Amino acid sequence: MQLERPAPSAPPVLADLYGGQRVVVTGARGFLGRAVCAQLDRAGATVLPLGRAELDLLDRSAVKARLRALRPEVVVHCAVDGGGLGWMRDHPVESGLNNVLINVHVLEGAHEAGARAFLGAGSACAYPRICPVPFVEDDLWQGYPEPTNGPYAQSKRVLLDLCRAYHAQHGFFAMTPLLANLYGPGDHLDPGRAHVVAALLQRVIRLPAGAPLEVWGTGTPTRELLYIDDAAEGLLSCLALSEPAVLNLGTGMEHSIAALAQAVLDAADHSGALVFDPTKPDGQPRKCLSTARAEALLGWRARTPLAEGLRAAVTWYRAAEPPR
Ligand code: GDP
């Protein structure tokens, strides 16, 4: 039983896992994909980036043909058609349909192309809406996810179960670790798709001194925030496992939206008050992952404290998007 092995004393070294390897990254121009490509580059991999402009992941035969032509040893699937709570609520069809198709095509294509491993970006939203906190992997299937992002969450569950199927039937190393909510430099610039941190940061850097910051909902839901470079490192580290596992990648730190919004104000050195808008959705009441299995199996834990990550994100947003 894997969990009874002694915990590795140090996280995997990415250069040992990826040095000299041909690695396809989907979503390579996106938030997570860019961070993954940068770490693979540093690890000495031959990175084969695929962005939206290069390949339509909704086109099954095109995906198969391109992956066969690229001959990857590893495929890291970061592409999603997604967004924050508001976008998910307004696009239940695209967020379900497109992601099911994208996920299935890339997993199937990776296997058919002869890759030795597939790593897909899973999400904490795959957990049931009401679940004991911190979420442990064994509770994943105990209920329906938050309905506001139900179809998207189900697309992540389909991918996870198909990974399990590919491993069971073909011995293919396929897994899709469950990532906490991501934030950091390189996040969305499109406010229509922004998750909470990106949305608040974009608002706060444009506020006149002392003006209030509008926050959706009641401020009482909780979220766990994983810094983008930690997420990329955790995802890539999974290749060190002796066999694929259902695995959370998070910080284990649960923050109320009110506390998070205050941390955003602090990171931006903004002294205005928080104003909550309860007409906007709260979404899932609580979200926070257990980190125990990742620590036990991988020796991996997130490194970046929230305040430090938020400051890096503020700096990036100020440079990327000067106040209008
Ligand atoms: P979720 O974890 O899938 O629900 O994704 P989000 O990051 O979009 O939302 C997280 C939480 O942040 C919810 O409780 C929202 O009500 C809250 N929130 C507060 N202000 C905002 C905002 O401006 N945009 C978004 N997307 N969420 C916000």
Boltz pocket constraint, residues with backbone or C-beta under 6 A from the ligand:
constraints:
  - pocket:
      binder: B
      contacts: [[A, 83], [A, 84], [A, 85], [A, 86], [A, 125], [A, 149], [A, 181], [A, 194], [A, 195], [A, 196], [A, 197], [A, 199], [A, 200], [A, 214], [A, 215], [A, 216], [A, 217], [A, 218], [A, 221], [A, 223], [A, 257], [A, 280], [A, 281], [A, 282], [A, 283], [A, 284], [A, 287]]
      max_distance: 6.0
